[in-house]
Amino acid sequence: MNNLTFGLTMLVVGMGGTLATLLLITVLIRVLVACFPVRPEHPDGGK
């Protein structure tokens, strides 16, 4: 494996790993928001 092939392989694996990690974080956040929805605040302080 020459330097160009190795460099391109590392580029693809690195970018793919980054995008997969971002996708995983996005899915995790959406699941957490679905489990714990945001409640609107009351103007009187919640009383």
C-alpha positions as a LaTeX table, in Angstrom:
\begin{tabular}{lrrr}
\hline
Residue & $x$ (\AA) & $y$ (\AA) & $z$ (\AA) \\
\hline
Met1 & 0.00 & 0.00 & 0.00 \\
Asn2 & 1.58 & 3.25 & $-1.10$ \\
Asn3 & 1.31 & 6.59 & 0.70 \\
Leu4 & $-1.50$ & 7.93 & $-1.50$ \\
Thr5 & $-3.71$ & 4.89 & $-0.95$ \\
Phe6 & $-3.06$ & 4.94 & 2.77 \\
Gly7 & $-3.78$ & 8.67 & 2.97 \\
Leu8 & $-7.06$ & 8.37 & 1.07 \\
Thr9 & $-8.10$ & 5.40 & 3.21 \\
Met10 & $-7.43$ & 7.36 & 6.39 \\
Leu11 & $-9.33$ & 10.33 & 4.95 \\
Val12 & $-12.42$ & 8.25 & 4.18 \\
Val13 & $-12.32$ & 6.39 & 7.51 \\
Gly14 & $-11.80$ & 9.62 & 9.44 \\
Met15 & $-14.61$ & 11.49 & 7.72 \\
Gly16 & $-16.91$ & 8.48 & 7.96 \\
Gly17 & $-16.18$ & 8.08 & 11.66 \\
Thr18 & $-16.87$ & 11.77 & 12.27 \\
Leu19 & $-20.19$ & 11.66 & 10.41 \\
Ala20 & $-21.21$ & 8.44 & 12.16 \\
Thr21 & $-20.44$ & 10.01 & 15.54 \\
Leu22 & $-22.49$ & 13.11 & 14.71 \\
Leu23 & $-25.37$ & 10.90 & 13.56 \\
Leu24 & $-25.20$ & 8.89 & 16.79 \\
Ile25 & $-25.25$ & 12.06 & 18.91 \\
Thr26 & $-28.21$ & 13.41 & 16.90 \\
Val27 & $-30.19$ & 10.20 & 17.42 \\
Leu28 & $-29.35$ & 10.18 & 21.14 \\
Ile29 & $-30.52$ & 13.79 & 21.56 \\
Arg30 & $-33.77$ & 13.10 & 19.71 \\
Val31 & $-34.46$ & 10.05 & 21.91 \\
Leu32 & $-33.77$ & 12.05 & 25.07 \\
Val33 & $-36.05$ & 14.89 & 23.91 \\
Ala34 & $-38.80$ & 12.36 & 23.18 \\
Cys35 & $-38.38$ & 10.81 & 26.64 \\
Phe36 & $-38.11$ & 14.13 & 28.50 \\
Pro37 & $-40.14$ & 16.78 & 26.66 \\
Val38 & $-39.63$ & 20.43 & 27.57 \\
Arg39 & $-42.44$ & 21.84 & 29.68 \\
Pro40 & $-43.40$ & 25.47 & 29.07 \\
Glu41 & $-42.63$ & 27.83 & 31.94 \\
His42 & $-45.53$ & 29.52 & 33.73 \\
Pro43 & $-45.41$ & 33.32 & 33.84 \\
Asp44 & $-46.28$ & 33.32 & 37.57 \\
Gly45 & $-43.22$ & 31.29 & 38.54 \\
Gly46 & $-44.87$ & 27.89 & 38.32 \\
Lys47 & $-47.37$ & 28.34 & 41.14 \\
\hline
\end{tabular}
